[in-house]
């Protein structure tokens, strides 16, 4: 049973890492300017950092 739990935790960590990294990249690629552009960059940055933190927590859970 622990093999299934480890596999699920690894899958969640992989998805969180992918979404976190892609959100950070999308934050740099936004074409909006002004307040709207800064809002998008902050939102994408927040989701990116949150995804990477979830990935690190899942990695810690696997260790």
MOPAC internal coordinates of N, CA, C and O (Angstrom, degrees):
PM7 1SCF
backbone

  N    0.0000 0     0.00 0     0.00 0    0    0    0
  C    1.4551 1     0.00 0     0.00 0    1    0    0
  C    1.5239 1   111.26 1     0.00 0    2    1    0
  O    1.2310 1   120.05 1   146.89 1    3    2    1
  N    1.3273 1   117.51 1   -33.11 1    3    2    1
  C    1.4622 1   119.29 1  -179.10 1    5    3    2
  C    1.5227 1   111.24 1   -67.14 1    6    5    3
  O    1.2310 1   120.30 1   153.96 1    7    6    5
  N    1.3356 1   117.02 1   -26.04 1    7    6    5
  C    1.4645 1   118.82 1   176.69 1    9    7    6
  C    1.5210 1   111.00 1   -64.42 1   10    9    7
  O    1.2310 1   119.95 1   142.48 1   11   10    9
  N    1.3228 1   117.70 1   -37.52 1   11   10    9
  C    1.4576 1   121.10 1   178.10 1   13   11   10
  C    1.5228 1   111.15 1   -67.47 1   14   13   11
  O    1.2310 1   120.92 1   138.74 1   15   14   13
  N    1.3063 1   115.84 1   -41.26 1   15   14   13
  C    1.4714 1   119.88 1   179.88 1   17   15   14
  C    1.5247 1   110.26 1   -65.62 1   18   17   15
  O    1.2310 1   120.44 1   136.71 1   19   18   17
  N    1.3277 1   116.77 1   -43.29 1   19   18   17
  C    1.4621 1   120.37 1   177.50 1   21   19   18
  C    1.5296 1   111.51 1   -62.38 1   22   21   19
  O    1.2310 1   120.36 1   140.44 1   23   22   21
  N    1.3280 1   116.91 1   -39.56 1   23   22   21
  C    1.4594 1   120.55 1   179.04 1   25   23   22
  C    1.5262 1   111.14 1   -65.64 1   26   25   23
  O    1.2310 1   120.00 1   139.31 1   27   26   25
  N    1.3134 1   117.60 1   -40.69 1   27   26   25
  C    1.4626 1   121.36 1   179.51 1   29   27   26
  C    1.5262 1   110.46 1   -67.95 1   30   29   27
  O    1.2310 1   120.31 1   136.94 1   31   30   29
  N    1.3261 1   117.02 1   -43.06 1   31   30   29
  C    1.4688 1   120.50 1   178.31 1   33   31   30
  C    1.5255 1   110.31 1   -63.16 1   34   33   31
  O    1.2310 1   120.06 1   139.63 1   35   34   33
  N    1.3301 1   117.49 1   -40.37 1   35   34   33
  C    1.4603 1   120.60 1   177.02 1   37   35   34
  C    1.5235 1   111.07 1   -63.90 1   38   37   35
  O    1.2310 1   120.14 1   138.89 1   39   38   37
  N    1.3255 1   117.34 1   -41.11 1   39   38   37
  C    1.4623 1   120.96 1   177.57 1   41   39   38
  C    1.5179 1   112.39 1   -62.65 1   42   41   39
  O    1.2310 1   120.49 1   137.88 1   43   42   41
  N    1.3264 1   116.66 1   -42.12 1   43   42   41
  C    1.4665 1   120.36 1   177.81 1   45   43   42
  C    1.5234 1   110.28 1   -65.13 1   46   45   43
  O    1.2310 1   120.08 1   139.24 1   47   46   45
  N    1.3162 1   117.44 1   -40.76 1   47   46   45
  C    1.4622 1   120.87 1   178.51 1   49   47   46
  C    1.5273 1   110.92 1   -63.94 1   50   49   47
  O    1.2310 1   119.95 1   138.55 1   51   50   49
  N    1.3084 1   117.71 1   -41.45 1   51   50   49
  C    1.4563 1   121.43 1   179.81 1   53   51   50
  C    1.5248 1   111.49 1   -65.92 1   54   53   51
  O    1.2310 1   120.07 1   137.45 1   55   54   53
  N    1.3192 1   117.47 1   -42.55 1   55   54   53
  C    1.4590 1   121.28 1   177.80 1   57   55   54
  C    1.5198 1   110.58 1   -65.68 1   58   57   55
  O    1.2310 1   120.08 1   137.08 1   59   58   57
  N    1.3238 1   117.45 1   -42.92 1   59   58   57
  C    1.4628 1   120.71 1   179.26 1   61   59   58
  C    1.5223 1   111.25 1   -63.38 1   62   61   59
  O    1.2310 1   120.21 1   139.57 1   63   62   61
  N    1.3223 1   117.20 1   -40.43 1   63   62   61
  C    1.4692 1   120.29 1   178.43 1   65   63   62
  C    1.5226 1   110.94 1   -64.36 1   66   65   63
  O    1.2310 1   120.51 1   135.31 1   67   66   65
  N    1.3229 1   116.64 1   -44.69 1   67   66   65
  C    1.4617 1   120.57 1  -179.58 1   69   67   66
  C    1.5186 1   111.44 1   -63.36 1   70   69   67
  O    1.2310 1   120.20 1   133.28 1   71   70   69
  N    1.3302 1   117.22 1   -46.72 1   71   70   69
  C    1.4597 1   120.24 1   179.68 1   73   71   70
  C    1.5221 1   111.57 1   -67.21 1   74   73   71
  O    1.2310 1   120.24 1   142.26 1   75   74   73
  N    1.3235 1   117.14 1   -37.74 1   75   74   73
  C    1.4572 1   120.12 1   179.10 1   77   75   74
  C    1.5108 1   112.10 1   -65.30 1   78   77   75
  O    1.2310 1   120.33 1   133.78 1   79   78   77
  N    1.3153 1   116.98 1   -46.22 1   79   78   77
  C    1.4529 1   120.68 1  -179.41 1   81   79   78
  C    1.5271 1   111.61 1   -67.30 1   82   81   79
  O    1.2310 1   120.49 1   139.24 1   83   82   81
  N    1.3277 1   116.66 1   -40.76 1   83   82   81
  C    1.4655 1   118.81 1   179.29 1   85   83   82
  C    1.5216 1   111.63 1   -68.73 1   86   85   83
  O    1.2310 1   119.53 1   147.73 1   87   86   85
  N    1.3207 1   118.50 1   -32.27 1   87   86   85
  C    1.4636 1   120.44 1   176.63 1   89   87   86
  C    1.5196 1   111.42 1   -66.92 1   90   89   87
  O    1.2310 1   120.21 1   140.64 1   91   90   89
  N    1.3152 1   117.21 1   -39.36 1   91   90   89
  C    1.4625 1   120.18 1   177.81 1   93   91   90
  C    1.5284 1   110.33 1   -65.43 1   94   93   91
  O    1.2310 1   120.15 1   138.26 1   95   94   93
  N    1.3183 1   117.31 1   -41.74 1   95   94   93
  C    1.4610 1   120.51 1   178.39 1   97   95   94
  C    1.5227 1   110.49 1   -64.84 1   98   97   95
  O    1.2310 1   120.14 1   138.50 1   99   98   97
  N    1.3219 1   117.34 1   -41.50 1   99   98   97
  C    1.4640 1   120.45 1   179.16 1  101   99   98
  C    1.5206 1   111.38 1   -65.39 1  102  101   99
  O    1.2310 1   119.86 1   150.17 1  103  102  101
  N    1.3213 1   117.88 1   -29.83 1  103  102  101
  C    1.4524 1   120.90 1   176.27 1  105  103  102
  C    1.5106 1   112.35 1   -64.10 1  106  105  103
  O    1.2310 1   120.31 1   147.12 1  107  106  105
  N    1.3216 1   117.01 1   -32.88 1  107  106  105
  C    1.4608 1   120.85 1   177.64 1  109  107  106
  C    1.5304 1   112.13 1   -80.47 1  110  109  107
  O    1.2310 1   120.03 1   158.99 1  111  110  109
  N    1.3154 1   117.54 1   -21.01 1  111  110  109
  C    1.4596 1   120.73 1  -175.34 1  113  111  110
  C    1.5252 1   114.20 1   -94.06 1  114  113  111
  O    1.2310 1   119.29 1  -179.93 1  115  114  113
  N    1.3184 1   118.95 1     0.07 1  115  114  113
  C    1.4567 1   120.43 1  -177.34 1  117  115  114
  C    1.5269 1   110.99 1   -65.19 1  118  117  115
  O    1.2310 1   121.39 1   -38.04 1  119  118  117
  N    1.3329 1   114.94 1   141.96 1  119  118  117
  C    1.4630 1   120.56 1  -176.94 1  121  119  118
  C    1.5303 1   111.83 1  -101.56 1  122  121  119
  O    1.2310 1   119.87 1   176.14 1  123  122  121
  N    1.3171 1   117.85 1    -3.86 1  123  122  121
  C    1.4622 1   121.16 1  -179.73 1  125  123  122
  C    1.5247 1   109.85 1   -71.06 1  126  125  123
  O    1.2310 1   121.00 1   -27.78 1  127  126  125
  N    1.3269 1   115.69 1   152.22 1  127  126  125
  C    1.4583 1   120.99 1   177.47 1  129  127  126
  C    1.5141 1   109.30 1  -123.76 1  130  129  127
  O    1.2310 1   120.90 1   -13.85 1  131  130  129
  N    1.3028 1   115.88 1   166.15 1  131  130  129
  C    1.4542 1   121.48 1   177.53 1  133  131  130
  C    1.5166 1   112.76 1    76.54 1  134  133  131
  O    1.2310 1   121.31 1    30.10 1  135  134  133
  N    1.3307 1   115.10 1  -149.90 1  135  134  133
  C    1.4658 1   120.97 1  -176.49 1  137  135  134
  C    1.5249 1   111.47 1   -66.48 1  138  137  135
  O    1.2310 1   120.39 1   142.30 1  139  138  137
  N    1.3217 1   116.86 1   -37.70 1  139  138  137
  C    1.4661 1   120.41 1   179.46 1  141  139  138
  C    1.5393 1   110.77 1   -64.03 1  142  141  139
  O    1.2310 1   120.37 1   138.43 1  143  142  141
  N    1.3219 1   116.90 1   -41.57 1  143  142  141
  C    1.4605 1   120.87 1   178.74 1  145  143  142
  C    1.5181 1   112.02 1   -65.22 1  146  145  143
  O    1.2310 1   120.62 1   138.05 1  147  146  145
  N    1.3202 1   116.43 1   -41.95 1  147  146  145
  C    1.4684 1   119.53 1   178.99 1  149  147  146
  C    1.5225 1   110.63 1   -66.23 1  150  149  147
  O    1.2310 1   120.24 1   142.94 1  151  150  149
  N    1.3336 1   117.14 1   -37.06 1  151  150  149
  C    1.4593 1   120.60 1   178.08 1  153  151  150
  C    1.5272 1   110.12 1   -63.25 1  154  153  151
  O    1.2310 1   120.18 1   136.90 1  155  154  153
  N    1.3206 1   117.26 1   -43.10 1  155  154  153
  C    1.4608 1   120.17 1   178.55 1  157  155  154
  C    1.5252 1   111.08 1   -64.10 1  158  157  155
  O    1.2310 1   120.14 1   138.16 1  159  158  157
  N    1.3220 1   117.33 1   -41.84 1  159  158  157
  C    1.4647 1   119.87 1   179.43 1  161  159  158
  C    1.5154 1   111.49 1   -63.04 1  162  161  159
  O    1.2310 1   120.42 1   139.17 1  163  162  161
  N    1.3351 1   116.81 1   -40.83 1  163  162  161
  C    1.4644 1   120.03 1   178.99 1  165  163  162
  C    1.5253 1   110.84 1   -66.63 1  166  165  163
  O    1.2310 1   120.34 1   137.91 1  167  166  165
  N    1.3333 1   116.95 1   -42.09 1  167  166  165
  C    1.4713 1   120.15 1   179.83 1  169  167  166
  C    1.5230 1   111.34 1   -64.09 1  170  169  167
  O    1.2310 1   120.89 1   132.31 1  171  170  169
  N    1.3406 1   115.91 1   -47.69 1  171  170  169
  C    1.4635 1   118.66 1   178.78 1  173  171  170
  C    1.5238 1   111.20 1   -63.64 1  174  173  171
  O    1.2310 1   120.13 1   141.55 1  175  174  173
  N    1.3116 1   117.36 1   -38.45 1  175  174  173
  C    1.4587 1   120.34 1   177.87 1  177  175  174
  C    1.5099 1   112.34 1   -64.19 1  178  177  175
  O    1.2310 1   120.77 1   138.65 1  179  178  177
  N    1.3349 1   116.13 1   -41.35 1  179  178  177
  C    1.4655 1   119.99 1   178.47 1  181  179  178
  C    1.5225 1   111.08 1   -62.88 1  182  181  179
  O    1.2310 1   120.51 1   133.22 1  183  182  181
  N    1.3385 1   116.63 1   -46.78 1  183  182  181
  C    1.4638 1   119.33 1   179.33 1  185  183  182
  C    1.5218 1   111.14 1   -65.46 1  186  185  183
  O    1.2310 1   120.31 1   144.72 1  187  186  185
  N    1.3166 1   117.02 1   -35.28 1  187  186  185
  C    1.4573 1   119.86 1   178.28 1  189  187  186
  C    1.5064 1   112.95 1   -65.34 1  190  189  187
  O    1.2310 1   120.83 1   132.40 1  191  190  189
  N    1.3166 1   116.01 1   -47.60 1  191  190  189
  C    1.4689 1   119.94 1   179.22 1  193  191  190
  C    1.5254 1   110.28 1   -65.96 1  194  193  191
  O    1.2310 1   120.17 1   141.16 1  195  194  193
  N    1.3291 1   117.28 1   -38.84 1  195  194  193
  C    1.4695 1   120.46 1   177.70 1  197  195  194
  C    1.5220 1   111.09 1   -61.74 1  198  197  195
  O    1.2310 1   120.31 1   138.24 1  199  198  197
  N    1.3338 1   117.02 1   -41.76 1  199  198  197
  C    1.4598 1   120.36 1   178.40 1  201  199  198
  C    1.5108 1   112.13 1   -64.34 1  202  201  199
  O    1.2310 1   120.38 1   139.12 1  203  202  201
  N    1.3195 1   116.88 1   -40.88 1  203  202  201
  C    1.4633 1   119.49 1   179.05 1  205  203  202
  C    1.5284 1   111.64 1   -68.65 1  206  205  203
  O    1.2310 1   120.11 1   144.84 1  207  206  205
  N    1.3268 1   117.39 1   -35.16 1  207  206  205
  C    1.4678 1   120.22 1   177.32 1  209  207  206
  C    1.5241 1   110.21 1   -66.77 1  210  209  207
  O    1.2310 1   120.06 1   138.55 1  211  210  209
  N    1.3296 1   117.48 1   -41.45 1  211  210  209
  C    1.4689 1   120.30 1   176.93 1  213  211  210
  C    1.5284 1   109.86 1   -62.70 1  214  213  211
  O    1.2310 1   120.44 1   140.20 1  215  214  213
  N    1.3241 1   116.77 1   -39.80 1  215  214  213
  C    1.4676 1   120.36 1   177.44 1  217  215  214
  C    1.5295 1   110.87 1   -61.36 1  218  217  215
  O    1.2310 1   120.41 1   135.73 1  219  218  217
  N    1.3192 1   116.83 1   -44.27 1  219  218  217
  C    1.4676 1   119.75 1   178.58 1  221  219  218
  C    1.5261 1   111.90 1   -64.59 1  222  221  219
  O    1.2310 1   120.35 1   141.29 1  223  222  221
  N    1.3185 1   116.94 1   -38.71 1  223  222  221
  C    1.4685 1   119.84 1   177.75 1  225  223  222
  C    1.5301 1   111.60 1   -65.65 1  226  225  223
  O    1.2310 1   120.33 1   141.25 1  227  226  225
  N    1.3146 1   116.97 1   -38.75 1  227  226  225
  C    1.4681 1   119.36 1   177.74 1  229  227  226
  C    1.5286 1   109.90 1   -68.95 1  230  229  227
  O    1.2310 1   120.18 1   143.60 1  231  230  229
  N    1.3260 1   117.27 1   -36.40 1  231  230  229
  C    1.4663 1   119.82 1   175.70 1  233  231  230
  C    1.5147 1   111.80 1   -63.43 1  234  233  231
  O    1.2310 1   120.81 1   141.62 1  235  234  233
  N    1.3257 1   116.05 1   -38.38 1  235  234  233
  C    1.4515 1   120.18 1   176.68 1  237  235  234
  C    1.5317 1   110.77 1   -67.00 1  238  237  235
  O    1.2310 1   120.73 1   143.65 1  239  238  237
  N    1.3189 1   116.21 1   -36.35 1  239  238  237
  C    1.4658 1   119.98 1   178.31 1  241  239  238
  C    1.5286 1   111.42 1   -66.37 1  242  241  239
  O    1.2310 1   120.60 1   148.65 1  243  242  241
  N    1.3147 1   116.45 1   -31.35 1  243  242  241
  C    1.4690 1   119.50 1   178.71 1  245  243  242
  C    1.5255 1   112.21 1   -76.41 1  246  245  243
  O    1.2310 1   119.95 1   154.79 1  247  246  245
  N    1.3263 1   117.70 1   -25.21 1  247  246  245
  C    1.4638 1   120.98 1  -175.90 1  249  247  246
  C    1.5146 1   112.46 1   -74.29 1  250  249  247
  O    1.2310 1   120.10 1   180.00 1  251  250  249

